[in-house]
Amino acid sequence: MMSSVDGKILSANWQDQQLTDTFAGYFEKYHETFTSQAWMCGRVTMERDFSGGTQPAPQTPPQPIAREPYVGNKAATSFAIAVDAHGKLGWDTNETGGDHIIEVLTEQVSDEYLYYLQQKGISYLFAGKTELDFGAALEQLAALFPIQTLMLEGGGHLNGSLLNAGLIDELSLLLLPIADGTPMSPTTFEVSDYLHKGPATRLHLTQVQQLDNDVVWLKYRFEH
């Protein structure tokens, strides 16, 4: 993740395209230093940055669809995981940036949407009936796909959900020399109101590195 000094993560609020472009480059550069087979984002982030705003075109399936995992590409080795509890994302193909798309859904998603994903060759799994169980999602991702390490890339509510469930091992944070100040704007970790929030999580600092343009790269290990 990257954030302003006050923890804000939405670059759209900076109102400065040069700043946005500069620091987005840092994110991509240091993102590449990690080894993982998959990366995960929430629906809003996926829709804004990766799906191009494509709208789904659900179709009526020839028969009811069981709520069982579906693997759209058994040969895939790298994955983009979209957390989409209600089945709202649309896609043009079954991959983004060369990574095969896996949708994490709840069982309340319609048969029409599941059939749409199958027609696109997009993998999916179910992680709860109406609310997402991220522990169950990670177990299935490891069992169904060649995924051992997963990179979590926001947004803040997705990060907060996994934090609250004790499912994060390490935090890599690019602290940007920006004071945002936007009220009610997402921060790195946001625990949603419907969740029972646990106690604050203790972190252990493992790296501090000053980069160009006054950026500081921090790494923390989580205490479980």
C-alpha positions in Angstrom: 0.0 0.0 0.0 0.9 3.7 -0.2 -0.6 6.4 1.8 -0.3 10.1 2.7 1.3 10.9 6.1 -2.3 11.1 7.5 -3.0 7.6 6.2 -5.2 8.5 3.3 -5.1 6.2 0.2 -7.2 7.9 -2.5 -4.9 9.7 -4.9 -7.9 11.2 -6.7 -8.2 13.6 -3.7 -4.8 15.1 -4.2 -6.0 17.2 -7.1 -2.5 17.1 -8.7 -1.9 14.7 -11.6 1.9 15.2 -11.5 2.0 14.0 -7.9 -0.3 11.1 -8.7 1.8 10.0 -11.6 5.1 10.3 -9.7 4.0 8.3 -6.7 2.1 5.7 -8.8 5.5 5.0 -10.4 7.0 4.2 -6.9 4.1 1.9 -6.2 4.6 -0.1 -9.3 8.4 -0.2 -8.9 8.4 -1.6 -5.4 5.3 -3.8 -6.0 7.6 -5.7 -8.4 10.1 -6.5 -5.6 7.6 -9.0 -4.0 7.2 -12.6 -5.1 3.5 -13.7 -5.0 1.3 -15.8 -7.2 -1.8 -13.6 -6.7 -2.9 -10.1 -5.8 -6.3 -9.2 -4.3 -8.4 -6.0 -4.5 -11.9 -5.1 -3.5 -14.7 -4.4 -6.0 -14.4 -0.6 -6.0 -10.7 -0.7 -6.6 -11.1 -3.3 -9.3 -13.8 -1.4 -11.0 -11.9 1.9 -10.9 -8.5 0.7 -11.9 -8.7 -2.7 -13.7 -12.1 -3.6 -15.2 -12.4 -0.4 -17.1 -15.9 0.1 -15.8 -17.3 -2.7 -18.0 -20.8 -3.6 -17.0 -21.8 -7.3 -16.6 -24.2 -8.8 -19.1 -25.8 -11.7 -17.2 -27.5 -14.4 -19.2 -30.1 -17.0 -18.2 -28.4 -20.3 -17.7 -29.9 -23.5 -19.3 -30.2 -25.0 -15.8 -29.7 -23.9 -12.1 -26.0 -23.5 -11.1 -24.8 -25.2 -7.9 -22.9 -23.0 -5.4 -19.6 -24.7 -6.1 -16.2 -23.3 -7.1 -15.5 -22.9 -10.8 -12.1 -23.0 -12.4 -12.0 -21.1 -15.7 -8.4 -21.7 -16.6 -6.6 -24.7 -15.1 -3.3 -23.8 -16.7 -3.1 -20.3 -15.1 -0.1 -19.6 -12.8 -0.7 -16.0 -11.8 -4.0 -14.6 -10.5 -5.9 -11.3 -9.9 -8.5 -11.9 -7.2 -11.6 -9.7 -7.2 -13.6 -9.5 -3.9 -17.1 -9.0 -5.3 -19.6 -10.2 -2.7 -22.7 -9.2 -4.6 -21.5 -10.0 -8.2 -21.4 -6.5 -9.7 -18.1 -6.5 -11.7 -18.0 -6.8 -15.5 -15.0 -8.0 -17.5 -14.1 -8.1 -21.1 -11.9 -11.2 -20.8 -10.8 -13.7 -18.1 -7.6 -11.9 -17.3 -6.2 -8.5 -16.4 -2.5 -7.6 -16.9 -1.9 -11.2 -17.9 -3.2 -12.6 -14.6 -6.2 -14.9 -14.5 -9.3 -13.4 -12.7 -10.8 -15.2 -9.7 -14.0 -13.7 -8.3 -14.7 -14.2 -4.5 -18.4 -14.2 -4.1 -21.2 -14.9 -1.6 -23.9 -17.5 -2.3 -26.5 -14.9 -2.8 -25.1 -14.0 -6.2 -27.6 -14.9 -9.0 -27.3 -17.9 -11.4 -27.3 -15.4 -14.2 -24.1 -13.7 -13.0 -22.5 -17.1 -12.4 -23.3 -18.2 -15.9 -21.9 -14.9 -17.2 -18.6 -15.6 -15.4 -18.6 -19.1 -16.8 -19.1 -17.8 -20.3 -16.2 -15.5 -19.9 -14.0 -18.3 -18.4 -13.6 -16.4 -15.2 -12.9 -18.5 -12.1 -15.0 -18.0 -8.9 -15.5 -19.4 -5.4 -17.9 -18.8 -2.6 -16.8 -17.5 0.8 -20.1 -17.3 2.8 -23.8 -17.2 2.3 -24.4 -13.5 2.6 -21.3 -12.2 4.3 -17.7 -12.9 3.3 -15.5 -15.3 5.3 -12.0 -14.4 4.3 -10.5 -17.4 6.1 -12.6 -19.7 4.0 -11.7 -17.7 0.9 -7.9 -18.0 1.5 -8.3 -21.8 2.2 -10.0 -22.3 -1.1 -7.6 -20.2 -3.0 -4.7 -22.3 -1.7 -6.6 -25.6 -2.4 -7.9 -24.9 -5.9 -5.1 -22.8 -7.4 -1.2 -22.8 -7.2 -1.3 -19.9 -4.7 1.0 -19.8 -1.7 1.6 -16.1 -1.3 -1.1 -13.5 -1.8 -0.5 -9.7 -2.1 -3.3 -7.6 -0.7 -3.7 -4.2 -2.4 -6.8 -2.5 -1.0 -9.0 -0.8 -0.7 -9.1 0.2 2.9 -12.2 -1.9 3.8 -10.8 -5.0 2.3 -7.6 -4.5 4.1 -9.5 -3.8 7.3 -11.5 -7.0 7.0 -8.4 -9.2 6.7 -6.7 -7.3 9.4 -9.7 -7.8 11.7 -9.6 -11.5 10.9 -5.9 -11.8 11.7 -5.0 -12.9 8.2 -2.2 -10.5 7.3 1.4 -11.5 7.8 3.3 -8.4 6.6 2.7 -4.8 5.8 4.7 -2.9 3.1 3.8 0.8 3.2 5.1 3.6 1.0 4.6 6.7 3.2 4.3 9.6 0.8 5.3 13.2 1.7 1.7 14.4 1.3 -0.8 15.7 3.9 -4.2 15.0 2.5 -6.7 16.0 5.1 -9.8 14.9 3.1 -12.6 14.2 5.6 -14.3 10.8 5.5 -11.7 9.4 3.0 -10.5 5.8 3.3 -7.3 5.1 5.1 -5.0 2.0 4.8 -7.2 0.0 7.2 -10.9 0.5 7.6 -13.0 -2.0 9.6 -16.6 -1.9 8.4 -19.4 -1.0 10.8 -21.1 -4.4 10.3 -18.0 -6.3 11.7 -17.3 -6.8 15.3 -14.0 -5.0 15.6 -11.2 -6.8 17.5 -8.5 -5.1 19.5 -5.8 -3.0 17.7 -3.1 -5.1 16.0 0.5 -5.0 17.2 3.1 -4.6 14.5 6.9 -5.1 14.5 9.0 -2.8 12.3 11.4 -4.8 10.1 12.6 -2.2 7.6 12.9 1.6 7.2 14.3 2.9 3.9 14.3 6.5 2.7 13.7 6.7 -1.1 13.9 9.6 -3.6 11.3 12.4 -3.4 11.1 12.1 0.4 9.2 8.8 0.2 9.8 6.4 3.2 9.3 2.7 2.7 8.2 0.9 5.9 7.9 -2.9 6.4 6.2 -4.4 9.4 5.6 -8.0 10.5 2.3 -8.7 12.2 2.0 -10.3 15.6 -0.6 -13.1 15.6 
